[in-house]
């Protein structure tokens, strides 16, 4: 029996034996009314050098969360217009097992990366980082176990998922995908490390992630790095990095009550998604590039609703000889985000 198979069995057994001790609770303390949340992101983009522009509905998400028992919860999250396409994102049930344990089964984001796991309504830029979009962005169908330590600010998440991603729930596979992360907070600094092993085609890829986030007063500063290794030298290892800072202040500008300024430097080396071409080889899906992003956001924030009006400018840097495709060139972005 392989180490991967043993690890899968251990996760299942731990979940089973923990469940045996905790299926109890006071139903009178639980609110069973579902909560409905939505996020709408609409934006305009202009590439001044080429005078090409477009409008997009980047997200039209509807999310339903709730409880059906004192320890059982659920979540459905669908995007009704992701650049014109419908996508089912999350569909899982969770059991709070007590003693710091929680288990989730279904379709969800794999536990890995800080920036890749940010929901659209809490992002600081109109476009995701290269880590958040190309390198660290993976959802899967499987199970996840979460453990929160009681007396120390330490959190552990680990999961096992189908290798087919979220597009196919029926294929039987000998191998699975795995991921996990640990985060620890000291005062106003959070440290996080993670590991992910995925095989979308026939080449297994191992990803290693580390990040540091500092939040104090009106400032938030964060740095994250991912190393992506392709087994059997199928492709040169990819390095991805993201450094950002955000400063916000209270204001009174019409209905808006917060103004923030943000800057980011991110980049990656040549990247392959892991899908082979017709000749059976991995090829470059994303050329190496760096980017500088600056911008400002006016926000209207209340306890249960939020609106962001954002303007960004992105400046891209490619190595000599690379022709940047449309959409990945210097551009100005105007975005309106509504969350309820």
N, C-alpha and C positions, 0 to 999 in steps of 0.2 A: 504494500500500500504506500502510495507516494505521500510526501510531506503535505502537499496541497490538499489531498483527500482527507488526511488526518485533521488538518486545521479546520476543514469544513465540518467534519463530524464533531469536533470539540465545541465549535460555536453552537451547533444544534443541541448538543447535550447540555451545555451550560444554560442555554435558554430554557430547555425543558425542565431541568431540576430546579431552576430558580422560580419558574412559573408555579411549580408544585407547592410553594410556600406562601404565595402572595395573592392568590385570587380571592381577595376580600376587600371590602371598602364600604364606606357609608354613602349610599346613593343620594341621601338628602343634601350632601355637600357638593353635588355635581350639577352643573348647568348643561342640560341636554339640547338646548336650542342651538342649531347650527349657526356659525358665523360665516358671513359672506364678505369676501374682500375682492377688490378689483384694482388693476393697474392698467392705465392707458398711456402709451408713449408714442407721440407723434413727432416727427422731425423733418427738417429741411436741410439738404446738404448741397454745397456749391464747391466745385473745384475751379478756382479762379483762373488758373493757367490755361485750362482747356475750355472754360466757359460751359461746362456741363453741370447739370443740377438735377435734383430729384426730390420728391416728397415720399415719405414712408410712414406707414403705421408699423412701428417696430414691435410693439407688444399690445395686445388687448386681452389681458389675462383675467380669468375669473377663478377664484379659489374658494373652496368650501371646506371648513374644518369644524369638528365637533366631537362630542363624546357620546357613546352608547352604553357605557357602564362606568363605574367609579375609576377603573384603571385602563379602559379601552377607548382609544381615540382614532380618528381617521382624517384623511386629507385627500381632496381631489383638486388638481390644479391643471387647467387647460389654457392654452393660448389660442384664441379664436382668430387672431390675425398677426402672425409673425411674418412680416413682409409679404402678406397676401396668402399665407398658408396656415392651416389649422394644425396644431401640435398638442398631443396629450403629454403632459410633462410629469405630473406626480399622481399616483393613485396607490395609497398604502394605508395599512392599519398599524397601529402602535399599541403596545401594552406596557404600562408602567409597572414594572415588576417589584418595585420597592427596593430598599437597601441601595439606592443609587442606580439601579439597572433599568434600562428600557430597551425593548426590542421592536423593530419595524420590519414588516414584510410587505413587498409590493414593488412598485416602480418609483424610483426616487433618484436624487443626485447622489453619486458615490462620494463618501467622505474623503475629500482631498482638496487641498488648496484653500486659501482665504478669499482671494479676489474672485475665483471661479464660482464660489458658492453664494456670492451676494445676489440678492433678489434685485430686479430692475428698479424698484422704487427706492432702494438705498444705495445705488451707485452714485459716484461723484462725477462721472464723465458721460458724455453722450454716447461714446463708443466704449466697449469693453477693452481691457488690456489684451495683449496677445496671450497672456496666461489664461485670462478669463474666457477667451473665445476659441483660440486654436489649440493650445497645448494642454490645459488642465480641465477642459469642459467636458465632463462625461456623466451621463445618466445611465442607470442600469436597472434591471429587474432582479431582485434578490432579497436578501435579509441583512439587517444591520443591527449590531448590538452597541448600546451606549452605556457608559458607566461614568457617573459623576462622583468624585470623592467627597465625603461628607465634611471633613475638617480642613481640606486644602483646596485651593482653586485650580484643580486639575481635572481635565475632561478627556476621556478616551472614546473613540468611535472606531469600529471595525466592521467590515461587511464582505459578503460573498455574493457575486452577481453572475448572471448569464453572460457568456462571451459575445452574444449576438447583439448586445446593446438593447435599446428599447424598440427597435423596429421589428423584431421577431421573437415571439414568446414560445414558439413551438419546437424549435430545433433542439435535438439532443446532442450534447457535447461531452467529450471526455475531460475537457479542461474548463475552468471557470476564471472569472476576473476577481481580483481581490483589491481592497484598499483599506486604509486606516489612517487616522491622524490623532495626535496628542497635542493639546494646548494647555498652557500653564500661564497664569497671570500673577504678576508681582506688582503691586501698587497700580500704576497706570500704564504698565507695559505688558503686552501679551506676546508670548512666544508660541510658535506652532511648528511642528514637523509632521510630515506625512509620507506615505509610500503607497504606490499604486502599481498593480501588475495587470495589464490588459492584453487581449489577443483578438482584435476585431476581424482579422483574416487568418493567416497562418504564421505570422511573426509576432512573438511575444515581446512586449515593451514594458520596461520597468521605469517608473518615474519616482523621483525623490524631491521632496519639497521642504523648504524652510522659510519662515517669515517672522518678522518682528513688527508689532504695531504699537505705537506710542500715542496715547490720547490724553491731553491735559488742557483744561480750560477751553479755549476756543480753537485749539490746534489738534489735528490728527496727522500723523506721519507714519508711513508704512513702506516696508521693503519686502519683496518676495522673490525667491529664486527657485526654478525647477530645472532638474537635470533629467533628460529623457534618453534612456539607453535602449537600443534595438538589439535583440539577441542575435547571435551568429553573424555579427557584423553585417546585418542586412541593410543598414543605413547608418550614416555618421550620427553620433549622438547630438541631440539638440539641447541648447541652453536657452532658457527664457527667463526674463527678469522684468520686474516692475517696481518702480520707486515713485511714490506720490506723496503730496502734502495738500492739506485742506485747512483753510482758516475761515471761520464764520463769525458773524457778529449780528446782534439784534438790530433791526431797523424798523422804521415806520414809513413805508412807501406804498401808499394806497392800501390794498389788502395784504401786501407782503410784509412779513415780520422778521425775515432773516436774509442776510446777504452773505454769500461765501465766495471765496477765491480759491482756485485750485490749480495745481500744476503736476505734470507727470512726465517721467522718462521711462519708456519701456522698449523692449526689443526681444529678438530671438534670432538664433542661427537657422540655417535651412531646416525645414520641418516636414515630416511625412506623417500623415494620419494613420499609417499602418495598413492601408488597403493597397494590394498589389495591382499593377497595371496588366494589360493583356499579355505581356511577355513574362509575367510572373515575378516582377521585381517591384520594389518600393521606389517611388519617385518623389520629387519635391512637390508638395502641395502648397507650401507657403515659403516664398523666398526670404532669405535673411534680410532683416531690416531693423532700423531703430526709429523711434518716433518721439517727438516732444509735443505735449498737449498743454495748452493754457486755457483758462476760461473763468467764467463767473456764473453764479446761480442765484436767482431771486426766489425765495420760498415763502409759501403760505402754509404754516404748520399749526394744526390743532391736534388734540389727543387722538382723534380717530380719522382724520383726513389730512392730506398733504398735497401741495402742488408745487412743482419746480419749473421755473422758466430759465433755461440754460443756454448759454452761448459758448462754444468752444472753437479753438483753432488748432489744427493738427498739422505738424510739419514732419514729413517722412524722409528717411535717409537710407538709400540703397547702395550696394557696392557697384562699382563701375560695370557697365554692360547690361545691367538689369533694366528692363522696361517695366515700369510699374503699371499694374492693371487698373482700370477704372474702379473707383471705390477705395483704393489703397494709395491715393496720391494726396498731396497737400490740399486741405479743404477747410471750409467754415461750416459749422453745424449749429443749427438752432433747434432746440428741443423743448417740448412741453410734456411734463409728466404729471398725471393725476392719479392719486392713490386714495382709496376709501376702504 
